[in-house]
Amino acid sequence: MPSSVIRDFDYDEEHRALDITFVSGKVYRYRDVPPELFADFEMARSKGEFFNRHIRDCFACSEVAES
């Protein structure tokens, strides 16, 4: 999953929460992300491009932690 923007991600299907760790170390939780969208994100060749088109500014989010 090499990405120049996203270091790591984790999805909690029960809570439909997607945590994305950016290369800056900041971690954001995106809420109400459908499992189908997460599956598409997981398979996306460019995580950053997919994130910008389908997740960023499309779901409520909050910063959870800094690594």
PQR file with spaces between the fields and no chain letter, atoms N, CA, C, O and H, PARSE charges and radii, in Angstrom:
ATOM       1  N    MET     1       0.814   -1.188    0.000 -0.4000 1.5000
ATOM       2  CA   MET     1       0.000    0.000    0.000 -0.0000 2.0000
ATOM       3  C    MET     1       0.855    1.247    0.000  0.5500 1.7000
ATOM       4  O    MET     1       0.591    2.136    0.810 -0.5500 1.4000
ATOM       5  N    PRO     2       1.824    1.375   -0.818 -0.5600 1.5000
ATOM       6  CA   PRO     2       2.620    2.600   -0.799  0.2800 2.0000
ATOM       7  C    PRO     2       1.759    3.796   -1.186  0.5500 1.7000
ATOM       8  O    PRO     2       1.047    3.766   -2.189 -0.5500 1.4000
ATOM       9  N    SER     3       1.836    4.839   -0.383 -0.4000 1.5000
ATOM      10  CA   SER     3       1.112    6.071   -0.658 -0.0000 2.0000
ATOM      11  C    SER     3       1.955    7.224   -0.153  0.5500 1.7000
ATOM      12  O    SER     3       2.613    7.117    0.882 -0.5500 1.4000
ATOM      13  H    SER     3       2.415    4.863    0.432  0.4000 1.0000
ATOM      14  N    SER     4       1.933    8.317   -0.880 -0.4000 1.5000
ATOM      15  CA   SER     4       2.709    9.472   -0.446 -0.0000 2.0000
ATOM      16  C    SER     4       1.937   10.291    0.586  0.5500 1.7000
ATOM      17  O    SER     4       2.484   11.234    1.157 -0.5500 1.4000
ATOM      18  H    SER     4       1.399    8.403   -1.721  0.4000 1.0000
ATOM      19  N    VAL     5       0.673    9.942    0.831 -0.4000 1.5000
ATOM      20  CA   VAL     5      -0.173   10.698    1.742 -0.0000 2.0000
ATOM      21  C    VAL     5      -0.632    9.868    2.940  0.5500 1.7000
ATOM      22  O    VAL     5      -0.668   10.361    4.067 -0.5500 1.4000
ATOM      23  H    VAL     5       0.228    9.176    0.367  0.4000 1.0000
ATOM      24  N    ILE     6      -0.982    8.608    2.691 -0.4000 1.5000
ATOM      25  CA   ILE     6      -1.576    7.756    3.723 -0.0000 2.0000
ATOM      26  C    ILE     6      -0.567    6.707    4.169  0.5500 1.7000
ATOM      27  O    ILE     6      -0.041    5.946    3.358 -0.5500 1.4000
ATOM      28  H    ILE     6      -0.953    8.207    1.775  0.4000 1.0000
ATOM      29  N    ARG     7      -0.307    6.681    5.471 -0.4000 1.5000
ATOM      30  CA   ARG     7       0.633    5.707    6.017 -0.0000 2.0000
ATOM      31  C    ARG     7      -0.057    4.384    6.328  0.5500 1.7000
ATOM      32  O    ARG     7       0.492    3.316    6.056 -0.5500 1.4000
ATOM      33  H    ARG     7      -0.735    7.299    6.130  0.4000 1.0000
ATOM      34  N    ASP     8      -1.279    4.451    6.907 -0.4000 1.5000
ATOM      35  CA   ASP     8      -1.975    3.239    7.325 -0.0000 2.0000
ATOM      36  C    ASP     8      -3.461    3.548    7.457  0.5500 1.7000
ATOM      37  O    ASP     8      -3.867    4.710    7.466 -0.5500 1.4000
ATOM      38  H    ASP     8      -1.725    5.318    7.128  0.4000 1.0000
ATOM      39  N    PHE     9      -4.264    2.494    7.559 -0.4000 1.5000
ATOM      40  CA   PHE     9      -5.706    2.672    7.772 -0.0000 2.0000
ATOM      41  C    PHE     9      -6.260    1.436    8.463  0.5500 1.7000
ATOM      42  O    PHE     9      -5.686    0.349    8.395 -0.5500 1.4000
ATOM      43  H    PHE     9      -3.934    1.550    7.552  0.4000 1.0000
ATOM      44  N    ASP    10      -7.389    1.632    9.127 -0.4000 1.5000
ATOM      45  CA   ASP    10      -8.054    0.543    9.838 -0.0000 2.0000
ATOM      46  C    ASP    10      -9.547    0.809    9.789  0.5500 1.7000
ATOM      47  O    ASP    10      -9.990    1.951    9.909 -0.5500 1.4000
ATOM      48  H    ASP    10      -7.855    2.515    9.182  0.4000 1.0000
ATOM      49  N    TYR    11     -10.321   -0.255    9.613 -0.4000 1.5000
ATOM      50  CA   TYR    11     -11.775   -0.105    9.495 -0.0000 2.0000
ATOM      51  C    TYR    11     -12.476   -0.956   10.538  0.5500 1.7000
ATOM      52  O    TYR    11     -12.158   -2.132   10.710 -0.5500 1.4000
ATOM      53  H    TYR    11      -9.961   -1.183    9.515  0.4000 1.0000
ATOM      54  N    ASP    12     -13.433   -0.353   11.233 -0.4000 1.5000
ATOM      55  CA   ASP    12     -14.274   -1.054   12.205 -0.0000 2.0000
ATOM      56  C    ASP    12     -15.659   -1.176   11.574  0.5500 1.7000
ATOM      57  O    ASP    12     -16.437   -0.223   11.562 -0.5500 1.4000
ATOM      58  H    ASP    12     -13.691    0.603   11.093  0.4000 1.0000
ATOM      59  N    GLU    13     -15.950   -2.369   11.051 -0.4000 1.5000
ATOM      60  CA   GLU    13     -17.201   -2.565   10.312 -0.0000 2.0000
ATOM      61  C    GLU    13     -18.424   -2.378   11.212  0.5500 1.7000
ATOM      62  O    GLU    13     -19.433   -1.819   10.782 -0.5500 1.4000
ATOM      63  H    GLU    13     -15.317   -3.143   11.061  0.4000 1.0000
ATOM      64  N    GLU    14     -18.333   -2.841   12.450 -0.4000 1.5000
ATOM      65  CA   GLU    14     -19.475   -2.721   13.366 -0.0000 2.0000
ATOM      66  C    GLU    14     -19.884   -1.260   13.565  0.5500 1.7000
ATOM      67  O    GLU    14     -21.071   -0.935   13.596 -0.5500 1.4000
ATOM      68  H    GLU    14     -17.513   -3.295   12.799  0.4000 1.0000
ATOM      69  N    HIS    15     -18.889   -0.390   13.698 -0.4000 1.5000
ATOM      70  CA   HIS    15     -19.160    1.033   13.927 -0.0000 2.0000
ATOM      71  C    HIS    15     -19.051    1.871   12.651  0.5500 1.7000
ATOM      72  O    HIS    15     -19.266    3.083   12.673 -0.5500 1.4000
ATOM      73  H    HIS    15     -17.924   -0.654   13.673  0.4000 1.0000
ATOM      74  N    ARG    16     -18.714    1.212   11.545 -0.4000 1.5000
ATOM      75  CA   ARG    16     -18.568    1.886   10.240 -0.0000 2.0000
ATOM      76  C    ARG    16     -17.600    3.079   10.349  0.5500 1.7000
ATOM      77  O    ARG    16     -17.842    4.153    9.799 -0.5500 1.4000
ATOM      78  H    ARG    16     -18.539    0.228   11.527  0.4000 1.0000
ATOM      79  N    ALA    17     -16.504    2.851   11.073 -0.4000 1.5000
ATOM      80  CA   ALA    17     -15.511    3.892   11.315 -0.0000 2.0000
ATOM      81  C    ALA    17     -14.209    3.545   10.607  0.5500 1.7000
ATOM      82  O    ALA    17     -13.671    2.449   10.763 -0.5500 1.4000
ATOM      83  H    ALA    17     -16.307    1.978   11.520  0.4000 1.0000
ATOM      84  N    LEU    18     -13.720    4.486    9.836 -0.4000 1.5000
ATOM      85  CA   LEU    18     -12.462    4.322    9.114 -0.0000 2.0000
ATOM      86  C    LEU    18     -11.430    5.255    9.719  0.5500 1.7000
ATOM      87  O    LEU    18     -11.586    6.476    9.675 -0.5500 1.4000
ATOM      88  H    LEU    18     -14.156    5.376    9.708  0.4000 1.0000
ATOM      89  N    ASP    19     -10.375    4.681   10.284 -0.4000 1.5000
ATOM      90  CA   ASP    19      -9.270    5.471   10.822 -0.0000 2.0000
ATOM      91  C    ASP    19      -8.160    5.500    9.785  0.5500 1.7000
ATOM      92  O    ASP    19      -7.709    4.462    9.301 -0.5500 1.4000
ATOM      93  H    ASP    19     -10.248    3.689   10.319  0.4000 1.0000
ATOM      94  N    ILE    20      -7.732    6.708    9.457 -0.4000 1.5000
ATOM      95  CA   ILE    20      -6.650    6.865    8.483 -0.0000 2.0000
ATOM      96  C    ILE    20      -5.499    7.583    9.152  0.5500 1.7000
ATOM      97  O    ILE    20      -5.669    8.662    9.719 -0.5500 1.4000
ATOM      98  H    ILE    20      -8.098    7.551    9.850  0.4000 1.0000
ATOM      99  N    THR    21      -4.313    6.969    9.081 -0.4000 1.5000
ATOM     100  CA   THR    21      -3.096    7.582    9.582 -0.0000 2.0000
ATOM     101  C    THR    21      -2.360    8.171    8.387  0.5500 1.7000
ATOM     102  O    THR    21      -2.004    7.460    7.447 -0.5500 1.4000
ATOM     103  H    THR    21      -4.175    6.092    8.620  0.4000 1.0000
ATOM     104  N    PHE    22      -2.139    9.469    8.437 -0.4000 1.5000
ATOM     105  CA   PHE    22      -1.450   10.156    7.351 -0.0000 2.0000
ATOM     106  C    PHE    22       0.050   10.156    7.616  0.5500 1.7000
ATOM     107  O    PHE    22       0.484    9.919    8.743 -0.5500 1.4000
ATOM     108  H    PHE    22      -2.429   10.046    9.200  0.4000 1.0000
ATOM     109  N    VAL    23       0.829   10.417    6.598 -0.4000 1.5000
ATOM     110  CA   VAL    23       2.283   10.396    6.751 -0.0000 2.0000
ATOM     111  C    VAL    23       2.752   11.439    7.767  0.5500 1.7000
ATOM     112  O    VAL    23       3.857   11.326    8.297 -0.5500 1.4000
ATOM     113  H    VAL    23       0.477   10.610    5.682  0.4000 1.0000
ATOM     114  N    SER    24       1.941   12.436    8.040 -0.4000 1.5000
ATOM     115  CA   SER    24       2.270   13.451    9.041 -0.0000 2.0000
ATOM     116  C    SER    24       2.206   12.882   10.455  0.5500 1.7000
ATOM     117  O    SER    24       2.721   13.485   11.396 -0.5500 1.4000
ATOM     118  H    SER    24       1.043   12.528    7.609  0.4000 1.0000
ATOM     119  N    GLY    25       1.563   11.701   10.604 -0.4000 1.5000
ATOM     120  CA   GLY    25       1.373   11.102   11.917 -0.0000 2.0000
ATOM     121  C    GLY    25      -0.015   11.354   12.478  0.5500 1.7000
ATOM     122  O    GLY    25      -0.414   10.714   13.451 -0.5500 1.4000
ATOM     123  H    GLY    25       1.144   11.211    9.839  0.4000 1.0000
ATOM     124  N    LYS    26      -0.753   12.275   11.879 -0.4000 1.5000
ATOM     125  CA   LYS    26      -2.108   12.557   12.344 -0.0000 2.0000
ATOM     126  C    LYS    26      -3.048   11.425   11.947  0.5500 1.7000
ATOM     127  O    LYS    26      -2.948   10.855   10.860 -0.5500 1.4000
ATOM     128  H    LYS    26      -0.429   12.794   11.088  0.4000 1.0000
ATOM     129  N    VAL    27      -3.976   11.116   12.874 -0.4000 1.5000
ATOM     130  CA   VAL    27      -4.952   10.055   12.648 -0.0000 2.0000
ATOM     131  C    VAL    27      -6.343   10.682   12.687  0.5500 1.7000
ATOM     132  O    VAL    27      -6.695   11.386   13.633 -0.5500 1.4000
ATOM     133  H    VAL    27      -4.058   11.579   13.756  0.4000 1.0000
ATOM     134  N    TYR    28      -7.121   10.414   11.647 -0.4000 1.5000
ATOM     135  CA   TYR    28      -8.491   10.918   11.586 -0.0000 2.0000
ATOM     136  C    TYR    28      -9.456    9.750   11.478  0.5500 1.7000
ATOM     137  O    TYR    28      -9.184    8.760   10.800 -0.5500 1.4000
ATOM     138  H    TYR    28      -6.835    9.841   10.879  0.4000 1.0000
ATOM     139  N    ARG    29     -10.597    9.885   12.164 -0.4000 1.5000
ATOM     140  CA   ARG    29     -11.658    8.871   12.101 -0.0000 2.0000
ATOM     141  C    ARG    29     -12.797    9.429   11.260  0.5500 1.7000
ATOM     142  O    ARG    29     -13.347   10.492   11.549 -0.5500 1.4000
ATOM     143  H    ARG    29     -10.818   10.690   12.715  0.4000 1.0000
ATOM     144  N    TYR    30     -13.136    8.684   10.212 -0.4000 1.5000
ATOM     145  CA   TYR    30     -14.251    9.023    9.324 -0.0000 2.0000
ATOM     146  C    TYR    30     -15.415    8.129    9.706  0.5500 1.7000
ATOM     147  O    TYR    30     -15.278    6.907    9.762 -0.5500 1.4000
ATOM     148  H    TYR    30     -12.689    7.821    9.978  0.4000 1.0000
ATOM     149  N    ARG    31     -16.573    8.750    9.973 -0.4000 1.5000
ATOM     150  CA   ARG    31     -17.728    8.022   10.493 -0.0000 2.0000
ATOM     151  C    ARG    31     -18.748    7.701    9.402  0.5500 1.7000
ATOM     152  O    ARG    31     -18.872    8.410    8.404 -0.5500 1.4000
ATOM     153  H    ARG    31     -16.684    9.742    9.927  0.4000 1.0000
ATOM     154  N    ASP    32     -19.467    6.612    9.631 -0.4000 1.5000
ATOM     155  CA   ASP    32     -20.552    6.157    8.745 -0.0000 2.0000
ATOM     156  C    ASP    32     -20.060    5.794    7.341  0.5500 1.7000
ATOM     157  O    ASP    32     -20.762    6.009    6.353 -0.5500 1.4000
ATOM     158  H    ASP    32     -19.365    6.036   10.442  0.4000 1.0000
ATOM     159  N    VAL    33     -18.852    5.245    7.268 -0.4000 1.5000
ATOM     160  CA   VAL    33     -18.295    4.800    5.987 -0.0000 2.0000
ATOM     161  C    VAL    33     -18.848    3.402    5.684  0.5500 1.7000
ATOM     162  O    VAL    33     -18.623    2.472    6.458 -0.5500 1.4000
ATOM     163  H    VAL    33     -18.282    5.070    8.071  0.4000 1.0000
ATOM     164  N    PRO    34     -19.566    3.247    4.572 -0.5600 1.5000
ATOM     165  CA   PRO    34     -20.130    1.931    4.243  0.2800 2.0000
ATOM     166  C    PRO    34     -19.037    0.892    3.991  0.5500 1.7000
ATOM     167  O    PRO    34     -17.977    1.216    3.456 -0.5500 1.4000
ATOM     168  N    PRO    35     -19.298   -0.352    4.379 -0.5600 1.5000
ATOM     169  CA   PRO    35     -18.295   -1.410    4.173  0.2800 2.0000
ATOM     170  C    PRO    35     -17.909   -1.578    2.702  0.5500 1.7000
ATOM     171  O    PRO    35     -16.764   -1.908    2.392 -0.5500 1.4000
ATOM     172  N    GLU    36     -18.863   -1.351    1.802 -0.4000 1.5000
ATOM     173  CA   GLU    36     -18.572   -1.484    0.367 -0.0000 2.0000
ATOM     174  C    GLU    36     -17.565   -0.431   -0.087  0.5500 1.7000
ATOM     175  O    GLU    36     -16.696   -0.706   -0.915 -0.5500 1.4000
ATOM     176  H    GLU    36     -19.792   -1.083    2.054  0.4000 1.0000
ATOM     177  N    LEU    37     -17.690    0.776    0.464 -0.4000 1.5000
ATOM     178  CA   LEU    37     -16.748    1.841    0.107 -0.0000 2.0000
ATOM     179  C    LEU    37     -15.364    1.516    0.661  0.5500 1.7000
ATOM     180  O    LEU    37     -14.352    1.736   -0.004 -0.5500 1.4000
ATOM     181  H    LEU    37     -18.396    0.998    1.137  0.4000 1.0000
ATOM     182  N    PHE    38     -15.331    0.990    1.886 -0.4000 1.5000
ATOM     183  CA   PHE    38     -14.041    0.599    2.451 -0.0000 2.0000
ATOM     184  C    PHE    38     -13.382   -0.484    1.597  0.5500 1.7000
ATOM     185  O    PHE    38     -12.177   -0.433    1.355 -0.5500 1.4000
ATOM     186  H    PHE    38     -16.154    0.812    2.426  0.4000 1.0000
ATOM     187  N    ALA    39     -14.159   -1.455    1.143 -0.4000 1.5000
ATOM     188  CA   ALA    39     -13.612   -2.521    0.293 -0.0000 2.0000
ATOM     189  C    ALA    39     -13.019   -1.925   -0.978  0.5500 1.7000
ATOM     190  O    ALA    39     -11.951   -2.346   -1.424 -0.5500 1.4000
ATOM     191  H    ALA    39     -15.138   -1.496    1.340  0.4000 1.0000
ATOM     192  N    ASP    40     -13.701   -0.952   -1.560 -0.4000 1.5000
ATOM     193  CA   ASP    40     -13.178   -0.285   -2.765 -0.0000 2.0000
ATOM     194  C    ASP    40     -11.897    0.476   -2.440  0.5500 1.7000
ATOM     195  O    ASP    40     -10.948    0.468   -3.224 -0.5500 1.4000
ATOM     196  H    ASP    40     -14.569   -0.610   -1.199  0.4000 1.0000
ATOM     197  N    PHE    41     -11.873    1.132   -1.284 -0.4000 1.5000
ATOM     198  CA   PHE    41     -10.683    1.866   -0.854 -0.0000 2.0000
ATOM     199  C    PHE    41      -9.505    0.915   -0.679  0.5500 1.7000
ATOM     200  O    PHE    41      -8.387    1.204   -1.108 -0.5500 1.4000
ATOM     201  H    PHE    41     -12.644    1.139   -0.647  0.4000 1.0000
ATOM     202  N    GLU    42      -9.770   -0.217   -0.047 -0.4000 1.5000
ATOM     203  CA   GLU    42      -8.728   -1.216    0.182 -0.0000 2.0000
ATOM     204  C    GLU    42      -8.120   -1.701   -1.129  0.5500 1.7000
ATOM     205  O    GLU    42      -6.915   -1.945   -1.202 -0.5500 1.4000
ATOM     206  H    GLU    42     -10.678   -0.451    0.301  0.4000 1.0000
ATOM     207  N    MET    43      -8.938   -1.839   -2.154 -0.4000 1.5000
ATOM     208  CA   MET    43      -8.486   -2.347   -3.452 -0.0000 2.0000
ATOM     209  C    MET    43      -7.934   -1.261   -4.381  0.5500 1.7000
ATOM     210  O    MET    43      -7.327   -1.565   -5.407 -0.5500 1.4000
ATOM     211  H    MET    43      -9.916   -1.641   -2.095  0.4000 1.0000
ATOM     212  N    ALA    44      -8.147   -0.007   -4.018 -0.4000 1.5000
ATOM     213  CA   ALA    44      -7.749    1.094   -4.896 -0.0000 2.0000
ATOM     214  C    ALA    44      -6.240    1.099   -5.104  0.5500 1.7000
ATOM     215  O    ALA    44      -5.465    0.913   -4.165 -0.5500 1.4000
ATOM     216  H    ALA    44      -8.640    0.240   -3.184  0.4000 1.0000
ATOM     217  N    ARG    45      -5.848    1.312   -6.341 -0.4000 1.5000
ATOM     218  CA   ARG    45      -4.424    1.380   -6.663 -0.0000 2.0000
ATOM     219  C    ARG    45      -3.771    2.609   -6.021  0.5500 1.7000
ATOM     220  O    ARG    45      -2.662    2.531   -5.492 -0.5500 1.4000
ATOM     221  H    ARG    45      -6.477    1.463   -7.103  0.4000 1.0000
ATOM     222  N    SER    46      -4.477    3.739   -6.076 -0.4000 1.5000
ATOM     223  CA   SER    46      -3.985    4.962   -5.446 -0.0000 2.0000
ATOM     224  C    SER    46      -4.880    5.304   -4.267  0.5500 1.7000
ATOM     225  O    SER    46      -5.994    5.798   -4.445 -0.5500 1.4000
ATOM     226  H    SER    46      -5.378    3.802   -6.505  0.4000 1.0000
ATOM     227  N    LYS    47      -4.394    5.043   -3.072 -0.4000 1.5000
ATOM     228  CA   LYS    47      -5.173    5.319   -1.867 -0.0000 2.0000
ATOM     229  C    LYS    47      -5.448    6.811   -1.725  0.5500 1.7000
ATOM     230  O    LYS    47      -6.558    7.210   -1.373 -0.5500 1.4000
ATOM     231  H    LYS    47      -3.489    4.642   -2.928  0.4000 1.0000
ATOM     232  N    GLY    48      -4.443    7.632   -1.997 -0.4000 1.5000
ATOM     233  CA   GLY    48      -4.614    9.075   -1.868 -0.0000 2.0000
ATOM     234  C    GLY    48      -5.659    9.624   -2.823  0.5500 1.7000
ATOM     235  O    GLY    48      -6.483   10.454   -2.438 -0.5500 1.4000
ATOM     236  H    GLY    48      -3.541    7.308   -2.282  0.4000 1.0000
ATOM     237  N    GLU    49      -5.629    9.169   -4.056 -0.4000 1.5000
ATOM     238  CA   GLU    49      -6.602    9.626   -5.044 -0.0000 2.0000
ATOM     239  C    GLU    49      -8.010    9.167   -4.660  0.5500 1.7000
ATOM     240  O    GLU    49      -8.957    9.949   -4.736 -0.5500 1.4000
ATOM     241  H    GLU    49      -4.960    8.496   -4.369  0.4000 1.0000
ATOM     242  N    PHE    50      -8.149    7.920   -4.254 -0.4000 1.5000
ATOM     243  CA   PHE    50      -9.457    7.402   -3.844 -0.0000 2.0000
ATOM     244  C    PHE    50      -9.960    8.190   -2.636  0.5500 1.7000
ATOM     245  O    PHE    50     -11.124    8.588   -2.591 -0.5500 1.4000
ATOM     246  H    PHE    50      -7.379    7.285   -4.192  0.4000 1.0000
ATOM     247  N    PHE    51      -9.087    8.413   -1.667 -0.4000 1.5000
ATOM     248  CA   PHE    51      -9.446    9.171   -0.476 -0.0000 2.0000
ATOM     249  C    PHE    51      -9.962   10.558   -0.858  0.5500 1.7000
ATOM     250  O    PHE    51     -11.007   10.989   -0.371 -0.5500 1.4000
ATOM     251  H    PHE    51      -8.141    8.090   -1.704  0.4000 1.0000
ATOM     252  N    ASN    52      -9.244   11.243   -1.712 -0.4000 1.5000
ATOM     253  CA   ASN    52      -9.637   12.600   -2.098 -0.0000 2.0000
ATOM     254  C    ASN    52     -10.970   12.634   -2.840  0.5500 1.7000
ATOM     255  O    ASN    52     -11.740   13.581   -2.682 -0.5500 1.4000
ATOM     256  H    ASN    52      -8.396   10.892   -2.108  0.4000 1.0000
ATOM     257  N    ARG    53     -11.245   11.628   -3.634 -0.4000 1.5000
ATOM     258  CA   ARG    53     -12.478   11.612   -4.426 -0.0000 2.0000
ATOM     259  C    ARG    53     -13.696   11.085   -3.681  0.5500 1.7000
ATOM     260  O    ARG    53     -14.813   11.543   -3.922 -0.5500 1.4000
ATOM     261  H    ARG    53     -10.619   10.858   -3.762  0.4000 1.0000
ATOM     262  N    HIS    54     -13.495   10.123   -2.776 -0.4000 1.5000
ATOM     263  CA   HIS    54     -14.641    9.410   -2.214 -0.0000 2.0000
ATOM     264  C    HIS    54     -14.791    9.475   -0.697  0.5500 1.7000
ATOM     265  O    HIS    54     -15.823    9.067   -0.165 -0.5500 1.4000
ATOM     266  H    HIS    54     -12.588    9.751   -2.581  0.4000 1.0000
ATOM     267  N    ILE    55     -13.780    9.981    0.010 -0.4000 1.5000
ATOM     268  CA   ILE    55     -13.861    9.980    1.474 -0.0000 2.0000
ATOM     269  C    ILE    55     -13.721   11.389    2.039  0.5500 1.7000
ATOM     270  O    ILE    55     -14.577   11.851    2.793 -0.5500 1.4000
ATOM     271  H    ILE    55     -12.941   10.313   -0.421  0.4000 1.0000
ATOM     272  N    ARG    56     -12.651   12.060    1.675 -0.4000 1.5000
ATOM     273  CA   ARG    56     -12.401   13.423    2.162 -0.0000 2.0000
ATOM     274  C    ARG    56     -13.585   14.314    1.789  0.5500 1.7000
ATOM     275  O    ARG    56     -14.054   14.284    0.651 -0.5500 1.4000
ATOM     276  H    ARG    56     -11.955   11.685    1.062  0.4000 1.0000
ATOM     277  N    ASP    57     -14.052   15.081    2.717 -0.4000 1.5000
ATOM     278  CA   ASP    57     -15.179   16.005    2.535 -0.0000 2.0000
ATOM     279  C    ASP    57     -16.504   15.302    2.247  0.5500 1.7000
ATOM     280  O    ASP    57     -17.492   15.968    1.939 -0.5500 1.4000
ATOM     281  H    ASP    57     -13.672   15.106    3.642  0.4000 1.0000
ATOM     282  N    CYS    58     -16.548   13.973    2.339 -0.4000 1.5000
ATOM     283  CA   CYS    58     -17.796   13.224    2.113 -0.0000 2.0000
ATOM     284  C    CYS    58     -18.342   12.635    3.410  0.5500 1.7000
ATOM     285  O    CYS    58     -19.519   12.280    3.483 -0.5500 1.4000
ATOM     286  H    CYS    58     -15.745   13.431    2.589  0.4000 1.0000
ATOM     287  N    PHE    59     -17.503   12.529    4.424 -0.4000 1.5000
ATOM     288  CA   PHE    59     -17.906   11.927    5.690 -0.0000 2.0000
ATOM     289  C    PHE    59     -17.438   12.810    6.835  0.5500 1.7000
ATOM     290  O    PHE    59     -16.396   13.460    6.758 -0.5500 1.4000
ATOM     291  H    PHE    59     -16.547   12.817    4.365  0.4000 1.0000
ATOM     292  N    ALA    60     -18.233   12.817    7.899 -0.4000 1.5000
ATOM     293  CA   ALA    60     -17.831   13.548    9.104 -0.0000 2.0000
ATOM     294  C    ALA    60     -16.570   12.887    9.664  0.5500 1.7000
ATOM     295  O    ALA    60     -16.432   11.664    9.648 -0.5500 1.4000
ATOM     296  H    ALA    60     -19.080   12.289    7.962  0.4000 1.0000
ATOM     297  N    CYS    61     -15.665   13.714   10.153 -0.4000 1.5000
ATOM     298  CA   CYS    61     -14.427   13.150   10.715 -0.0000 2.0000
ATOM     299  C    CYS    61     -13.940   13.981   11.879  0.5500 1.7000
ATOM     300  O    CYS    61     -14.349   15.125   12.074 -0.5500 1.4000
ATOM     301  H    CYS    61     -15.777   14.708   10.166  0.4000 1.0000
ATOM     302  N    SER    62     -13.059   13.377   12.641 -0.4000 1.5000
ATOM     303  CA   SER    62     -12.408   14.078   13.738 -0.0000 2.0000
ATOM     304  C    SER    62     -11.017   13.485   13.938  0.5500 1.7000
ATOM     305  O    SER    62     -10.769   12.314   13.649 -0.5500 1.4000
ATOM     306  H    SER    62     -12.726   12.448   12.483  0.4000 1.0000
ATOM     307  N    GLU    63     -10.129   14.321   14.436 -0.4000 1.5000
ATOM     308  CA   GLU    63      -8.773   13.842   14.717 -0.0000 2.0000
ATOM     309  C    GLU    63      -8.820   13.030   15.997  0.5500 1.7000
ATOM     310  O    GLU    63      -9.393   13.465   16.996 -0.5500 1.4000
ATOM     311  H    GLU    63     -10.331   15.272   14.671  0.4000 1.0000
ATOM     312  N    VAL    64      -8.211   11.837   15.968 -0.4000 1.5000
ATOM     313  CA   VAL    64      -8.235   10.979   17.149 -0.0000 2.0000
ATOM     314  C    VAL    64      -6.930   10.945   17.897  0.5500 1.7000
ATOM     315  O    VAL    64      -6.932   10.874   19.126 -0.5500 1.4000
ATOM     316  H    VAL    64      -7.745   11.483   15.157  0.4000 1.0000
ATOM     317  N    ALA    65      -5.821   10.992   17.203 -0.4000 1.5000
ATOM     318  CA   ALA    65      -4.533   10.871   17.884 -0.0000 2.0000
ATOM     319  C    ALA    65      -3.433   11.278   16.939  0.5500 1.7000
ATOM     320  O    ALA    65      -3.651   11.449   15.740 -0.5500 1.4000
ATOM     321  H    ALA    65      -5.819   11.049   16.205  0.4000 1.0000
ATOM     322  N    GLU    66      -2.271   11.428   17.483 -0.4000 1.5000
ATOM     323  CA   GLU    66      -1.100   11.673   16.665 -0.0000 2.0000
ATOM     324  C    GLU    66      -0.063   10.630   17.026  0.5500 1.7000
ATOM     325  O    GLU    66       0.237   10.434   18.204 -0.5500 1.4000
ATOM     326  H    GLU    66      -2.094   11.289   18.457  0.4000 1.0000
ATOM     327  N    SER    67       0.487    9.960   16.027 -0.4000 1.5000
ATOM     328  CA   SER    67       1.477    8.903   16.267 -0.0000 2.0000
ATOM     329  C    SER    67       2.814    9.522   16.594  0.5500 1.7000
ATOM     330  O    SER    67       3.786    8.804   16.830 -0.5500 1.4000
ATOM     331  H    SER    67       0.243   10.119   15.070  0.4000 1.0000
